[in-house]
Structure formats: C-alpha cells, structure tokens
Amino acid sequence: MQHYEERLTAPRSWWVIAALIGVATALITLPLGTIPMLGGLVVGGALATIAVSAYGSARIRVVGDTLLAGDARIPCAALGTAEALDAEQALAWRTHKADSRAFMLLRGYVPTALRIEVTDPADPTPYLYLSTRSPERLAAAVAAARANSGAERS
C-alpha cells in the first residue's frame, strides 16, 4: 500500500543549460571539423542530460510502513515528530542549524522541506531533512504509516 510519492525533478532551466552545454561542446570541437563537432554536440549534450537526470531523479515515497528517501530506507516506527518547513525555515536548517550527522536529501531548487526526528536509540542520525514540494502531505503520510505500524504491533 503506497501512501505518498514524489519525484524531485530538476527545473526546466537546467534542461536548457544541458542543451547549451552540448552546443558549447560542439563549438569547442568545431575547429577539428564537422564530424568532431557533431560528436561534441552529441557527447556533451548526452553527458549533461545524464547529469541533470540523475540529480533530478531523487524520489521520496512512503510505502507500507517504510519511508524511502533517495537511497535511504527507514521504518516509520523509528521516526518521531515531523516538522514542515517553509522556505525560510528550510534555509536555516540547510545552513546554520544543520547537524552534520543528519540525513539530508537536499535539493536547492525545492524551497520547502520536512524535518523528521529519528527516535531509534541505535541510530546516530538525529533527524532527516527532506526537500519536498508538499511537506504537510509527506508529514501526514509518515504519521499515518507510523500509526499503522503501531496498530499492527498491538
């Protein structure tokens, strides 16, 4: 049962920049001839596109009683209070309030975030910082999954 899913896609302007990198690579290789120029266009554009796609493919999901954020898999039972952060608060938690032990799925182009306490005493991670466009919906999904996992144990 899936409660929440979000993909943190890169903004459109980044795709334009990837195309411009391909054009720039083509212009750099232009003095070498037409074939190297076309190769530069294809290779430069492809590498830039792969980089943008990889960075913009981060996903946040709540499936069953598990929070999947990027490469992390965290049981919702190990999570505590979730705090939806507006743009100003998110900036503070990304900078001067940040803890180096925290798990951060950070995307600078997403202004809002969710900060979730980690309550597992065996885990040294104090909290999760997740860039998200819908912090309230994600907080509600995590709370519902935590409640469901608690109800199943009873």
N, C-alpha and C positions, 0 to 999 in steps of 0.2 A: 504494500500500500504506500503510495507516494503522497506526501503532504505538501511539498514545496520544491520548485526547481527554478533556477535562474542561471543564465549564462552571461558572464561579464564580458560582452563583446566590445572590441575596440571601436572607438568613434570613427565615423566616415572619413574625417580628415586624415586619419592615419593611413587609410587605404589610398588616398590621394598621394600622400607622401611616399608610400611604397611604389606607386606608379612613377612618381617623379625620380625616385632612386634608379629605377630601370632606365628612364630617359637619360639621367646623368651618366650612368654606366655606359650607355650607348654613345653618348657624346665623348666620353673619355677614350673609348676604343675606336672612334671614327677615323683618326689618323692611320690606323692599321688597315683600313679597308672596309668594304661593305659587309662582308661575311663576319669579321670580328665585331663590327658594330651591332649587327643583328644578334650575335651571340651574347654580347654585353647587355643588350636590351632584355633578352630572354632570361639570362642568368641573374643579372642584377634585380630585375623585377620579380623573378621567382623567389630569390633568397629573401628579399624584403617582404614579399607577401607571406612567405612561410613564417618569418619572424613575427609579423603582425598577427597572423592567425594563431600561432602558438601562444602568444601573450594574451590574446583575446579569447582563448578557449577555456578559461577557468570557469568551473561550474560549482554552484552551491546547491545541494539537494538535501532534503530530509526524506529519507526512505525508511519506512518502518520505525524503528527506534534508534536510528543512526543518522548523524549529521555527516554528510560528505562535503568537504570544502577543499577544492583543489585535490591534492594527494592525500589529505588527512581523512581518516575515518574515526569518528568519535561517537561512542554511545551516548545518547541524550541523557541517560541516567547519571553520567559523570559530569553533567553541566548544571550550573546554577542559574543565577539571575541573569537575564538578558536585558541590555540597555540599548535602545535605539538612539543612534547619534545623528544629530543634524550636521550640516556641513561644517559649522564652527567647532562643534564638539569633536567631530571626526578628525579634523585637522589637529586639534590639541592632542588626541590620543595617538595620532600618527607621528607626532613630533615630541614635544617636551614631556608629555605624560606617559609616553611609551615605555614599556618594560622589555628589555632585550630577550627575556625568556618567553615572551608571549608568542603564540602562533598568529601570524598576520597574513591573511590573504588580501593583499593591498593592491588596489588599482587606483592610481591617482586621478583618473578621468571619471571615477564614480564618487560624487561628493559626500554621500551619506554612508553610514556603516552600522554594524551591530557589534557590540562588545558583550561577550558571554563569559561569565566566570567559570573556571574549571574547578569542580569540587572534589575530584578524585585526589585523596591524600598521597597516592603513589606517583602522581603526575606532577612534575616540577613546573608545568606551564600554568601561569596564574590566570590567564584569560585568552580567549580567541578574539581577534579583531578581524571582522569580515566586511569588506567593501560590498555593499549591496544597494540596489536601487529601491528596495522595498524592506527597510529594516523592521517595520512593525509586523508585516506579514511573516517574515522569517522568524521573528521572536515568537509569534503566535504558533507557528508550525513546530518550533523546538519545544515550546511549553506543552503543546498537545502530545507530541511524541514522548516527552518525559512523563506526562501524566499516564499515557497508555502503557509505557513500560513499567511504571509503578503499579498500575492496576493489574497487570499481568502477573507480577510477583506476589501480589496479595492472595 
